[in-house]
Amino acid sequence: MTLDPIGHLKALVATWRGRFILAFLVVQMALPLAYYTVRRDKHDERYAWRMFSPTRMTSCTLSATVDKQPIALGAEFHEAWIGIAERGRFVVAEAMAAKLCDKNKGKAVEMTLDCRYIDRAPQRFGGHDMCKNPEL
């Protein structure tokens, strides 16, 4: 008995149910691929096999200042927010900076994320007024 993959595909596409199943499978495969190609935050690995990823081992130090005065992040934010930001998640650090900007209107809020990696050189993100430019 020989398999005819083209014939099976034609039979699948011949019905509306088959077209729906095929479209569903294509979307299920395309969404994670699009996530990897268009994402801005390279530390976010929601669709990755984290146990094999060196990004999972990223460790960052988060610091913030308001008008050049350091602030205690633990007094301003829940420890879960700080923990996620210290894993290098830009979205969380940017949200924290936005809250500080709302609380300290008219003042310069600087947020810095110093990240260490096991597979590449350390990097620094931020270090500018997050109220004027809200992206790390």
N, C-alpha and C positions, 0 to 999 in steps of 0.2 A: 504494500500500500504506500503510495507516494503522497506527500503533502503538497498542496498547492496554495502557498501563502497569498498569492494574488487573487485566486478564486475566493478564498475565505474573506479577504478584505472587501472584494466586490459584493459578496453576500452580506457583509456587515453594513456596508454603506447603502445597500438597496432599501433598507427599511428606516423609518424615522427613529425607531428605538436604537438601531445600530448606529445611526448618525449621532444620536444623543450620547451614547456610550463612548463613541470615538471622540467627540468634542469634550466630554467630561475628562477623559484620560489625558487629552492634550493639555487642557487647562491645569490639571493636577501636576503635570510635569513642567509646564511653563512657569507657573507661579514661583516655585523655588529658584528656578534658573534666572528669572527676572530679578529676583531679590538679590542674588549674588552679583549681577552685572550692573545694577543701577543704584545700589545703596551708597550712602555717603559715609556712614559710620562703620568702618572696617572692624570695629571691636564687637559688633553685634552679630552673633552667630546662632540665631534662633533655629535655622534649618540645618545646622552642621552636625557632624558626628563629633561632638565636643571632646570625647575621650581621646581622640587622635589629633586634636588641634593644638598647635602651639599658642594660638590666640587665647585659648582658655586659660593659659598660664600668665596672661598679661596682668601686671600689677601696676597701678597708678597711684600717685600721690596727688590729692586734690587740695588746692589752697585758694582762698578768696580774700580780696581786700575791698573795702569801701573807702573811697578817697585816700588810698594808700595805707589805710589802717587795717591790719589783719583782723579777721573775725573768726570766732569759734564756730565752725560749721555745726558741731554737735548741739549748740544752743539754738540754732536756727532750723535745723532739719532733723528728721527721723533718721536713726542709724541705718535703716534699710536703704534710704535714698543715697546716703553717703557710701555705703557698701557697693551699691550698683555703680555709682559714679566712679568709684575707685577700681572697678573692673574695666574702666575705659569707655563706658557708655556715654557718648556725646549728648544724646537726647536728654538724659537725666541731668547731666551737668548744666546743660543749657537751660533746662526748666528751673533748676535751682538758681541760676544767675538771673533769670527773668523774675523770679519771686523776690530776690534781693533788690532788683531794679525797681519793682513796684513798691517795695517797702522804703527804699531810700531814693525817692524821686529827686532828680537833679544832681545826684552824686555819681561819681565814676565807680562802677563795680567791675573789678577785674577777677577773672577766674582762670586758674592755671592748672593744667593736668599734665603731670610729668609721668610718662609711662615707660616701664621697663619690660623688655621682651626676652624670650629665651632664644629666638632665632634671628634677631636683628638688633641694630643699635637703638638706644633709648631715644624717645621723641618727646618734645614739649608741644602742647596744644594750648591755645588761648594766650593769656598774657596781655590782653587788650581790654578796652572798655566794652563790656558785654551789653551795655544799654544802647550803645551806638551801633555795634556789630554783634548780633546775638549768636553767631555761629563760632564754635571753637575752631 
